[in-house]
Amino acid sequence: MNTTTDPIESFLAAPAFGVVGASSRRHKYGNKVLRAYQQNGLAAIPVNPREESIEGVDCVASVLDLPQHVNSISIITPPAVTERVVDEAIRKGIENVWMQPGAESEAAVAACRLAGINVIADGSCVLVVLRYREG
């Protein structure tokens, strides 16, 4: 576990990232977030129960199926889905959750805080932080 107090630094210190709501459609934010990790040489695993692979990476169906070394997840889902994803993240022992703008839910944020999860849900965008570029 990282000891930094900066939520984004703590999130990005993970050995690998889950991208919940990853999409095979390149214009969707779920695809752009996955590619942002790839552009930065970071290991990222797409989470999508309806896809086999996205951007050359095998998908897992849920947060519960992520490998043990994944302790940070980006969430790009509607708020009601985010709440279910956070429930799975708590059960899985995920340490860091980043809710992309539009994915935030007050209940999900509260659940993360109650579980001691580092949560980013303040409108910060991983695409900006990682300097995502189309391509």
VEXPA-671984 format. One record per residue (C-alpha): residue number from 1; residue in one letter; x, y, z. Coordinates in steps of 0.25 Angstrom, whole numbers, plus 5000, padded with zeros to 4 digits. Example, Ala and Ser with C-alpha at 12.3 -4.5 7.8 and 13.67 -1.06 7.14 Angstrom:
BEGIN
<site><nr>1</nr><rest>A</rest><xx>5049</xx><yy>4982</yy><zz>5031</zz></site>
<site><nr>2</nr><rest>S</rest><xx>5055</xx><yy>4996</yy><zz>5029</zz></site>
END
This chain:
BEGIN
<site><nr>1</nr><rest>M</rest><xx>5000</xx><yy>5000</yy><zz>5000</zz></site>
<site><nr>2</nr><rest>N</rest><xx>5005</xx><yy>5014</yy><zz>4996</zz></site>
<site><nr>3</nr><rest>T</rest><xx>5007</xx><yy>5024</yy><zz>5008</zz></site>
<site><nr>4</nr><rest>T</rest><xx>5006</xx><yy>5037</yy><zz>5000</zz></site>
<site><nr>5</nr><rest>T</rest><xx>4994</xx><yy>5046</yy><zz>5004</zz></site>
<site><nr>6</nr><rest>D</rest><xx>4991</xx><yy>5051</yy><zz>4990</zz></site>
<site><nr>7</nr><rest>P</rest><xx>4979</xx><yy>5043</yy><zz>4985</zz></site>
<site><nr>8</nr><rest>I</rest><xx>4983</xx><yy>5043</yy><zz>4970</zz></site>
<site><nr>9</nr><rest>E</rest><xx>4998</xx><yy>5039</yy><zz>4973</zz></site>
<site><nr>10</nr><rest>S</rest><xx>4993</xx><yy>5028</yy><zz>4982</zz></site>
<site><nr>11</nr><rest>F</rest><xx>4983</xx><yy>5023</yy><zz>4971</zz></site>
<site><nr>12</nr><rest>L</rest><xx>4994</xx><yy>5024</yy><zz>4960</zz></site>
<site><nr>13</nr><rest>A</rest><xx>5004</xx><yy>5016</yy><zz>4969</zz></site>
<site><nr>14</nr><rest>A</rest><xx>4997</xx><yy>5003</yy><zz>4966</zz></site>
<site><nr>15</nr><rest>P</rest><xx>5004</xx><yy>4992</yy><zz>4958</zz></site>
<site><nr>16</nr><rest>A</rest><xx>4992</xx><yy>4991</yy><zz>4949</zz></site>
<site><nr>17</nr><rest>F</rest><xx>4978</xx><yy>4997</yy><zz>4947</zz></site>
<site><nr>18</nr><rest>G</rest><xx>4964</xx><yy>4992</yy><zz>4944</zz></site>
<site><nr>19</nr><rest>V</rest><xx>4956</xx><yy>5000</yy><zz>4934</zz></site>
<site><nr>20</nr><rest>V</rest><xx>4941</xx><yy>4997</yy><zz>4938</zz></site>
<site><nr>21</nr><rest>G</rest><xx>4932</xx><yy>5001</yy><zz>4926</zz></site>
<site><nr>22</nr><rest>A</rest><xx>4943</xx><yy>4999</yy><zz>4916</zz></site>
<site><nr>23</nr><rest>S</rest><xx>4937</xx><yy>4999</yy><zz>4902</zz></site>
<site><nr>24</nr><rest>S</rest><xx>4942</xx><yy>4994</yy><zz>4888</zz></site>
<site><nr>25</nr><rest>R</rest><xx>4936</xx><yy>5007</yy><zz>4882</zz></site>
<site><nr>26</nr><rest>R</rest><xx>4948</xx><yy>5016</yy><zz>4881</zz></site>
<site><nr>27</nr><rest>H</rest><xx>4939</xx><yy>5029</yy><zz>4882</zz></site>
<site><nr>28</nr><rest>K</rest><xx>4934</xx><yy>5025</yy><zz>4896</zz></site>
<site><nr>29</nr><rest>Y</rest><xx>4941</xx><yy>5029</yy><zz>4909</zz></site>
<site><nr>30</nr><rest>G</rest><xx>4942</xx><yy>5015</yy><zz>4913</zz></site>
<site><nr>31</nr><rest>N</rest><xx>4951</xx><yy>5012</yy><zz>4902</zz></site>
<site><nr>32</nr><rest>K</rest><xx>4959</xx><yy>5026</yy><zz>4903</zz></site>
<site><nr>33</nr><rest>V</rest><xx>4962</xx><yy>5023</yy><zz>4918</zz></site>
<site><nr>34</nr><rest>L</rest><xx>4968</xx><yy>5009</yy><zz>4914</zz></site>
<site><nr>35</nr><rest>R</rest><xx>4976</xx><yy>5015</yy><zz>4903</zz></site>
<site><nr>36</nr><rest>A</rest><xx>4981</xx><yy>5026</yy><zz>4912</zz></site>
<site><nr>37</nr><rest>Y</rest><xx>4987</xx><yy>5016</yy><zz>4922</zz></site>
<site><nr>38</nr><rest>Q</rest><xx>4993</xx><yy>5009</yy><zz>4909</zz></site>
<site><nr>39</nr><rest>Q</rest><xx>4999</xx><yy>5022</yy><zz>4904</zz></site>
<site><nr>40</nr><rest>N</rest><xx>5006</xx><yy>5023</yy><zz>4917</zz></site>
<site><nr>41</nr><rest>G</rest><xx>5012</xx><yy>5009</yy><zz>4918</zz></site>
<site><nr>42</nr><rest>L</rest><xx>5003</xx><yy>5005</yy><zz>4929</zz></site>
<site><nr>43</nr><rest>A</rest><xx>4996</xx><yy>4992</yy><zz>4931</zz></site>
<site><nr>44</nr><rest>A</rest><xx>4981</xx><yy>4992</yy><zz>4929</zz></site>
<site><nr>45</nr><rest>I</rest><xx>4971</xx><yy>4982</yy><zz>4929</zz></site>
<site><nr>46</nr><rest>P</rest><xx>4957</xx><yy>4985</yy><zz>4922</zz></site>
<site><nr>47</nr><rest>V</rest><xx>4945</xx><yy>4981</yy><zz>4930</zz></site>
<site><nr>48</nr><rest>N</rest><xx>4933</xx><yy>4978</yy><zz>4921</zz></site>
<site><nr>49</nr><rest>P</rest><xx>4924</xx><yy>4965</yy><zz>4922</zz></site>
<site><nr>50</nr><rest>R</rest><xx>4920</xx><yy>4966</yy><zz>4907</zz></site>
<site><nr>51</nr><rest>E</rest><xx>4934</xx><yy>4967</yy><zz>4901</zz></site>
<site><nr>52</nr><rest>E</rest><xx>4945</xx><yy>4957</yy><zz>4900</zz></site>
<site><nr>53</nr><rest>S</rest><xx>4956</xx><yy>4967</yy><zz>4897</zz></site>
<site><nr>54</nr><rest>I</rest><xx>4958</xx><yy>4982</yy><zz>4895</zz></site>
<site><nr>55</nr><rest>E</rest><xx>4970</xx><yy>4989</yy><zz>4889</zz></site>
<site><nr>56</nr><rest>G</rest><xx>4977</xx><yy>4976</yy><zz>4889</zz></site>
<site><nr>57</nr><rest>V</rest><xx>4975</xx><yy>4973</yy><zz>4904</zz></site>
<site><nr>58</nr><rest>D</rest><xx>4966</xx><yy>4961</yy><zz>4909</zz></site>
<site><nr>59</nr><rest>C</rest><xx>4954</xx><yy>4966</yy><zz>4917</zz></site>
<site><nr>60</nr><rest>V</rest><xx>4949</xx><yy>4961</yy><zz>4930</zz></site>
<site><nr>61</nr><rest>A</rest><xx>4934</xx><yy>4961</yy><zz>4933</zz></site>
<site><nr>62</nr><rest>S</rest><xx>4934</xx><yy>4968</yy><zz>4947</zz></site>
<site><nr>63</nr><rest>V</rest><xx>4943</xx><yy>4975</yy><zz>4957</zz></site>
<site><nr>64</nr><rest>L</rest><xx>4943</xx><yy>4961</yy><zz>4965</zz></site>
<site><nr>65</nr><rest>D</rest><xx>4950</xx><yy>4955</yy><zz>4953</zz></site>
<site><nr>66</nr><rest>L</rest><xx>4962</xx><yy>4965</yy><zz>4953</zz></site>
<site><nr>67</nr><rest>P</rest><xx>4975</xx><yy>4959</yy><zz>4956</zz></site>
<site><nr>68</nr><rest>Q</rest><xx>4980</xx><yy>4961</yy><zz>4970</zz></site>
<site><nr>69</nr><rest>H</rest><xx>4991</xx><yy>4971</yy><zz>4966</zz></site>
<site><nr>70</nr><rest>V</rest><xx>4980</xx><yy>4981</yy><zz>4961</zz></site>
<site><nr>71</nr><rest>N</rest><xx>4977</xx><yy>4990</yy><zz>4973</zz></site>
<site><nr>72</nr><rest>S</rest><xx>4973</xx><yy>5003</yy><zz>4966</zz></site>
<site><nr>73</nr><rest>I</rest><xx>4960</xx><yy>5004</yy><zz>4957</zz></site>
<site><nr>74</nr><rest>S</rest><xx>4955</xx><yy>5014</yy><zz>4948</zz></site>
<site><nr>75</nr><rest>I</rest><xx>4940</xx><yy>5014</yy><zz>4947</zz></site>
<site><nr>76</nr><rest>I</rest><xx>4933</xx><yy>5019</yy><zz>4934</zz></site>
<site><nr>77</nr><rest>T</rest><xx>4919</xx><yy>5015</yy><zz>4936</zz></site>
<site><nr>78</nr><rest>P</rest><xx>4905</xx><yy>5022</yy><zz>4940</zz></site>
<site><nr>79</nr><rest>P</rest><xx>4904</xx><yy>5025</yy><zz>4955</zz></site>
<site><nr>80</nr><rest>A</rest><xx>4894</xx><yy>5013</yy><zz>4957</zz></site>
<site><nr>81</nr><rest>V</rest><xx>4904</xx><yy>5004</yy><zz>4952</zz></site>
<site><nr>82</nr><rest>T</rest><xx>4916</xx><yy>5011</yy><zz>4959</zz></site>
<site><nr>83</nr><rest>E</rest><xx>4909</xx><yy>5007</yy><zz>4972</zz></site>
<site><nr>84</nr><rest>R</rest><xx>4909</xx><yy>4992</yy><zz>4968</zz></site>
<site><nr>85</nr><rest>V</rest><xx>4923</xx><yy>4993</yy><zz>4964</zz></site>
<site><nr>86</nr><rest>V</rest><xx>4927</xx><yy>4999</yy><zz>4977</zz></site>
<site><nr>87</nr><rest>D</rest><xx>4921</xx><yy>4988</yy><zz>4985</zz></site>
<site><nr>88</nr><rest>E</rest><xx>4929</xx><yy>4978</yy><zz>4976</zz></site>
<site><nr>89</nr><rest>A</rest><xx>4942</xx><yy>4987</yy><zz>4979</zz></site>
<site><nr>90</nr><rest>I</rest><xx>4940</xx><yy>4986</yy><zz>4994</zz></site>
<site><nr>91</nr><rest>R</rest><xx>4938</xx><yy>4971</yy><zz>4993</zz></site>
<site><nr>92</nr><rest>K</rest><xx>4950</xx><yy>4970</yy><zz>4985</zz></site>
<site><nr>93</nr><rest>G</rest><xx>4959</xx><yy>4978</yy><zz>4994</zz></site>
<site><nr>94</nr><rest>I</rest><xx>4962</xx><yy>4989</yy><zz>4983</zz></site>
<site><nr>95</nr><rest>E</rest><xx>4969</xx><yy>5001</yy><zz>4990</zz></site>
<site><nr>96</nr><rest>N</rest><xx>4967</xx><yy>5012</yy><zz>4980</zz></site>
<site><nr>97</nr><rest>V</rest><xx>4955</xx><yy>5016</yy><zz>4972</zz></site>
<site><nr>98</nr><rest>W</rest><xx>4954</xx><yy>5027</yy><zz>4962</zz></site>
<site><nr>99</nr><rest>M</rest><xx>4940</xx><yy>5031</yy><zz>4957</zz></site>
<site><nr>100</nr><rest>Q</rest><xx>4941</xx><yy>5038</yy><zz>4944</zz></site>
<site><nr>101</nr><rest>P</rest><xx>4932</xx><yy>5051</yy><zz>4942</zz></site>
<site><nr>102</nr><rest>G</rest><xx>4918</xx><yy>5046</yy><zz>4941</zz></site>
<site><nr>103</nr><rest>A</rest><xx>4920</xx><yy>5033</yy><zz>4948</zz></site>
<site><nr>104</nr><rest>E</rest><xx>4920</xx><yy>5039</yy><zz>4962</zz></site>
<site><nr>105</nr><rest>S</rest><xx>4909</xx><yy>5035</yy><zz>4972</zz></site>
<site><nr>106</nr><rest>E</rest><xx>4908</xx><yy>5040</yy><zz>4986</zz></site>
<site><nr>107</nr><rest>A</rest><xx>4905</xx><yy>5026</yy><zz>4991</zz></site>
<site><nr>108</nr><rest>A</rest><xx>4917</xx><yy>5020</yy><zz>4984</zz></site>
<site><nr>109</nr><rest>V</rest><xx>4926</xx><yy>5031</yy><zz>4989</zz></site>
<site><nr>110</nr><rest>A</rest><xx>4921</xx><yy>5029</yy><zz>5003</zz></site>
<site><nr>111</nr><rest>A</rest><xx>4922</xx><yy>5014</yy><zz>5002</zz></site>
<site><nr>112</nr><rest>C</rest><xx>4937</xx><yy>5016</yy><zz>4998</zz></site>
<site><nr>113</nr><rest>R</rest><xx>4940</xx><yy>5025</yy><zz>5009</zz></site>
<site><nr>114</nr><rest>L</rest><xx>4933</xx><yy>5016</yy><zz>5019</zz></site>
<site><nr>115</nr><rest>A</rest><xx>4942</xx><yy>5004</yy><zz>5014</zz></site>
<site><nr>116</nr><rest>G</rest><xx>4955</xx><yy>5012</yy><zz>5015</zz></site>
<site><nr>117</nr><rest>I</rest><xx>4956</xx><yy>5013</yy><zz>5000</zz></site>
<site><nr>118</nr><rest>N</rest><xx>4964</xx><yy>5024</yy><zz>4994</zz></site>
<site><nr>119</nr><rest>V</rest><xx>4953</xx><yy>5030</yy><zz>4985</zz></site>
<site><nr>120</nr><rest>I</rest><xx>4954</xx><yy>5041</yy><zz>4974</zz></site>
<site><nr>121</nr><rest>A</rest><xx>4941</xx><yy>5047</yy><zz>4970</zz></site>
<site><nr>122</nr><rest>D</rest><xx>4943</xx><yy>5062</yy><zz>4970</zz></site>
<site><nr>123</nr><rest>G</rest><xx>4942</xx><yy>5064</yy><zz>4955</zz></site>
<site><nr>124</nr><rest>S</rest><xx>4956</xx><yy>5060</yy><zz>4952</zz></site>
<site><nr>125</nr><rest>C</rest><xx>4958</xx><yy>5053</yy><zz>4939</zz></site>
<site><nr>126</nr><rest>V</rest><xx>4969</xx><yy>5042</yy><zz>4937</zz></site>
<site><nr>127</nr><rest>L</rest><xx>4969</xx><yy>5046</yy><zz>4922</zz></site>
<site><nr>128</nr><rest>V</rest><xx>4974</xx><yy>5060</yy><zz>4926</zz></site>
<site><nr>129</nr><rest>V</rest><xx>4984</xx><yy>5055</yy><zz>4937</zz></site>
<site><nr>130</nr><rest>L</rest><xx>4990</xx><yy>5044</yy><zz>4928</zz></site>
<site><nr>131</nr><rest>R</rest><xx>4990</xx><yy>5054</yy><zz>4916</zz></site>
<site><nr>132</nr><rest>Y</rest><xx>4982</xx><yy>5046</yy><zz>4907</zz></site>
<site><nr>133</nr><rest>R</rest><xx>4983</xx><yy>5048</yy><zz>4892</zz></site>
<site><nr>134</nr><rest>E</rest><xx>4975</xx><yy>5043</yy><zz>4881</zz></site>
<site><nr>135</nr><rest>G</rest><xx>4982</xx><yy>5034</yy><zz>4871</zz></site>
END
